């Protein structure tokens, strides 16, 4: 079973696209033959180099795993590593799972097999990503041999890169078929329970045994073993026999190539949940994965698919947030199991008690040390160093008390003398000198969440950076911090950058002792330049953003001659629009921060004292090709900021730096633009003008970072009130409290015309619920007309309560445009009988859904008769909570909610109550319209027609006798005789259909099924 067989086409296409991109990145256009040849050469080289250092490398694998996966020490997991020849005792660890070729068993466990296959892929993905962690110990590896780090990197790129090639996978599968394939390593998980003793808590002994040909593959297999241990959580409820059968059917060597190909991207999607959260405990990831794995297969598979497609439902997102919080709470609570709490009390009360103690201890100072002990310790330190400061010493002791309980997991990364590491001496302050404690405290890794908060606060408070931008840049910096650390000595190979190229981005003052690794010491301009130059973000364009935006015909193309195009980007939307979108990836082509949808820095720059105006320039004479992620000619596209003091800032396509020049002519001498490019640009100075801030921009500048209460708003001058409404309104963020009272303010003068603050809000783009304008019909009418005619109303239709203010042509336009936001009930109430009748007859011709109330409006008698039957077929259909809500609720809405219905299948008792004529009509409709896309709504209402040679049956759910029982699917003949009962988990061609419909591979609703392909979990 291949991934394309059990994933939705959209999901598989997404993974395939990522795989294609990965192939290019990993192999750099190297042929598969060349990659295999290189692998063989490197393996032979490593076999010679590693042989004298096997013991050292085996220990290093354990050190790395314990360092990057603290859960290993936390859960007392033992790692046994063998590098080189497979040990003689290895096969003793083997325990083969038995598969089953029994068709019934395969159907029974199909979802669990898909789940296991996906989990296997995630484990492979984790091990691929984790294998590159050897870079954390480059210094130790370099001591063995200067070429090891380079060889390991090339080996892993080639080995894992070829799995993204169809050609390579075909070759690997052929090898597996012929000889079983050659393995470069294996990992096995053992969980043993020691002998039980009364009155003792018995912990299981967990072993991960790893064998591999060489060091990097051992690291790969060790990570895989850890994640195979985590994966055990996914099948503990299946029962031993079923779990064994599932494993036997799935855990096959021929499945590994695809697991390695696609699993890394599924792992990345899961890992990003943790990376983008605010939780910092290093063990939370594995616990979270275990929780995901414990989902039932029916929940797990759609969760993973939605995650891959970045389409988690609100319920799934809520589950993620709740689960992470619970895990974090449990981790904190587990840290205090030794506090003497009675473990027999109610679990919830116990956990709350532990959390309370955790918070108390975190806030308390010097819990364990008496005043005498503190004074004696400080006196001891002063005997060795008379300059010890009392206050500093006390702070150090306080900090030591806070961190010592977690020191055991950090011994490899903190600074401690060897004698303090013996036994548990590091926990006893009596053994520390003042200098020892200073070095220890300085070397303690800080919580990343604290670093982020402090960095954001500094950037916002000191440099006026928008909070969202500060957060985005800080997180991006921390994600790339290790790359930077390596880059200042070795360069960044994948970007084609030398170590000097990296150092050029780091101010001299931050280079000593790696100070630059702390985001809190950077000035914003240097910080932004570093990240935009080395690690630019190419934001993804979301639904509703411009996609077809090459800016070919826009009126703001102010120059187009000799292959040079200049665009005036004098507002944020234009900046985003004129940065072209890559239609293959959906991301922006250039990394300029003012051009990224969702997180632009436009206002930050525009609202500076010199109020720069942005111009985007494309030189079509130059190539727009890339190598190592950077543009071959960075001057094929660039941004010029024209400031109001006749100076300029110019930034090229690589976003290397913002070059400030104090005159137009100096662009040619102080930038790296070539002579031909400058000759095309130099005579265009008059095009690049600084445009003063508009009224809305002045409003945004005035309102930036403010969310005034009503009383605070009242205290503003009228000029500032106007600016505030303009600024907040342009971001659709005026508070409800203020929207309610705006109509009560007196008329004002704006640019010579008489108006109101509400009109200012309307003109700026603010959405206003009807309840705030209900008593002001003139304002309500203006709002309705303005929103309908002058805004992008196609995405946010006004609530129907505003329709009363539209003229007849506008009402018809509304009906045509927003059919997804309308129902018959709404049309009758808000548009009247004439338009309701027109709507009903148009829908009836298409056999679309109509409620029973609409039948009397159908003019054609034959259609009317058909809809009487139709109304019986849809008796079980349910509307969403946003459908047909009351007028009162509509008055509270800022836009018209989409109207949705959830089709529910016709059940046996309903079908049985129909006449023979109606049964025959149903069969006729199914045969006539099956798989016809335009009639898909009708098809959702019809039951399944089952064909077995020349015989026809119905497949319907049988309504449960009791409310708490589950409906069973049954097969009945035309006389309603029950022929067979199925379990509720009904499948057709391996597709779960118990929701009541089946969509085939072409996306067509299929109501005619083959009896032989129906199965259920019985």
Secondary structure, DSSP 8 states (H G I E B T S, - for coil): --HHHHS-HHHHHHHHHHHHHHHHHHHTT--HHHHHHHHHHHHHHHHHHHGGGHHHHHHHHHHHHHHH-THHHHTTEEEEEEESS--TTGGGG---------HHHHHHTHHHHHHHHHHHHHHHHHHHHHHGGGGGGHHHHHHH-TTHHHHHHHHHHHHHHGGG-HHHHHHHHHHHHHH----SEEEEEEEEE----TTS---EEEEEEEEESSHHHHHHHHHHHHHHHHHGGGSTTS-HHHHHHHHHHH--GGGHHHHHHHHHHHHHHHHHHHHTSS---TTHHHHHHHHHHTS-HHHHHHHHHHHHTT---HHHHHHHHHHHHHHHHHHHHHTTTTS---TTS-HHHHHHHHHHHHHHHHH-S-SS--HHHHHHHHHHHHHH-TT--HHHHHHHHHHHHHHGGGGGGGTTTS---HHHHSTTGGG-GGG--HHHHHHHHHHS---HHHHHHHHHHHHHHHH---HHHHHHHHHHHHHTHHHHHHHHHH-BGGGTB-HHHHHTTS-GGG-GGGGGG-GGG--HHHHHHHHHHHS----B--TTS--S---SS-TTEEEEETTEEEEEE-SHHHHHHTS-EETTTTEESS--GGG-TTS--HHHHHTSTT--EEEEEEETTS---EETTEESSGGGEEEEEE-TTS-EEEEETT----EEESSSTHHHHHS---HHHHHHHGGGGGG-------HHHHHHHHHTT----HHHHHTS-HHHHHHHHHHHHHTT---HHHHHHHTTS--EEETTEEE-HHHHHHHHT----GGGTTT-HHHHHHHHHHHHHHS-TTTS---GGGGGGS-HHHHHHHHHH-GGG--HHHHHHHH-HHHHHHHHHHHHHTT----GGGGGG---HHHHHHHHHHHHHTTT-EE-TTTT--HHHHTT-SS-----EE----BHHHHHTS-HHHHHHHHHHHHHHTT-GGGHHHHHHS-EEEEETTEEEEEEEE--SSTTS--EEEEE-TT--EEEEE-SSEEETTEE-TTS--B-TTS-B--EEEGGGEEE--
